């Protein structure tokens, strides 16, 4: 993920890790409210209560009044996410190895967890946003993704600002992101996370206009705040596409997601990635959705699971972050987190893929509650030769980097976020640095 803005990585010790391993830097600290970070342990929960507003009525001339009832609703955040990244070094290799290599591997494991966490948080922001803009807000087709150009690029910023204003979201218009939890939780500030192509069109819209701003853009290519939004550029924004099965799939119709091919079969699914083509479009799509929502588990007679060890690291991470909505009339939305613009395609006349979009996010800080109970830390096994109750083992050490977290967009948060699906036609797929 590309990360630009007036900031440094979230914790100082991350800087060296990101520089040495060429991994993307996380955006989630921009939007996350972490003031509860050290209050809970695994399995514990925090209750967020809000009550209904009271109305205003006219008191009678005799002083009479009616008592109004108050409704209190509780929402719960649970610390239940336990991501980890691990590797094993045999003792024979450690003799020949040296500590800098092991340290680099550990740093990369830590980065993978933050990549995973960043993907999940951005996905939650997109799903929880109470408002969205579409092409219809800019003179196009209502509900379709927005095509960005030098005209619509600045309009997207001002339209998102209008939505927040109309929802009476309170934030400090002048505050800048400090990247320090104590400072960033004092008051809300406006922030957005956009794809590189939207940044490009905005730069073009102002870069060649006369004046100090145009001169600055041409010299530096950097804008910092745009219409009050602390602006960050990310290649990890959620990606969605609309899948429409217009008829019954024929045997051998395929869906290609990244480097993996899924195949509809009219007979019994036998190979990894096979999905049963039923006698109607919606049931076939339901089989596909069930597969994508649990790609490593076979469903008897309906699909055959993928084997994680047979996938590339990039594709394995992809299928960790993929989901499909419940189909209705043969139509369902595919969602991929953490990858930005992503190539998906299909063969067979009965399958149509449309509305491919990467989702820009406009809102404020403190738009999602995050409890990062344990920052990713490295644990090293003792390297037992024989495991308990087994007849064999490994002369090796296991290195496990793990974290403990929980997050939730409470109802009050949802009004602080605006989702803007951006049409990815002719966009480039971000290069995944996975090696």
PyMOL commands that set and color helices and strands:
alter all, ss='L'
color gray80, all
select helices_A, chain A and resi 12-21+28-31+91-96+99-128+135-138+152-166+181-184+196-207+212-220+281-293+308-310+313-320+411-414
alter helices_A, ss='H'
color red, helices_A
select strands_A, chain A and resi 32-33+45-51+72-78+84-90+131-133+190-194+225-226+229-233+239-245+254-257+260-265+274-276+322-324+331-336+344-346+351-364+368-380+396-408+417-423
alter strands_A, ss='S'
color yellow, strands_A
deselect
rebuild
show_as cartoon
